[in-house]
Amino acid sequence: MSAQDFHPALFLIRLDCRKGTRHWFFRWMLMRAYRFNQSSMIERVAFDDDAHTLSISFRQTGKYFYYDVPATIFDELCKAVSVGTYFNEQIKGRFACRRDPERRRFGPKDE
């Protein structure tokens, strides 16, 4: 993997929402990002070094945020021979996780 594989990107991410209100807190963050063209499971990842937040966009289920992730996990994920295997063995179930609140769902709304 070369330095050309990492693409800094600017993301607007909702960090917190107070239940029952319309007050949203946003923060601009400069993140390191990587796209996986060969993975059938993960499309792209991004990492915020300051917040230690890993964003993973799955091909089938959308985007999830993983919190308090060391930078080495992101670096190793980007270098992994099998991204899905690395995710299952080193990330899944090991870090606090939340689905992207901006993810749009199709179908009827929950009542």
GIRABEL-V233362 format. One record per pair of residues at least 24 apart in sequence whose C-alpha atoms are under 8 Angstrom apart, sorted by the first residue. I is the first residue (numbers start at 0). GAP is how many residues later the second one is. Records with the same first field share a line. If there is no record, write none. Layout:
I->GAP ; GAP
This chain:
0->78
4->29
5->26 ; 27 ; 28
6->25 ; 26 ; 27
7->24 ; 25
8->24
13->87 ; 88
33->44
38->43 ; 44 ; 45
39->44
40->42 ; 43
41->41 ; 42
46->24 ; 27
61->37 ; 38 ; 41
62->36 ; 37 ; 40
63->33 ; 34 ; 35 ; 36
64->32 ; 33 ; 34 ; 35
65->29 ; 30 ; 31 ; 32
66->28 ; 29 ; 30
67->27 ; 28
68->26
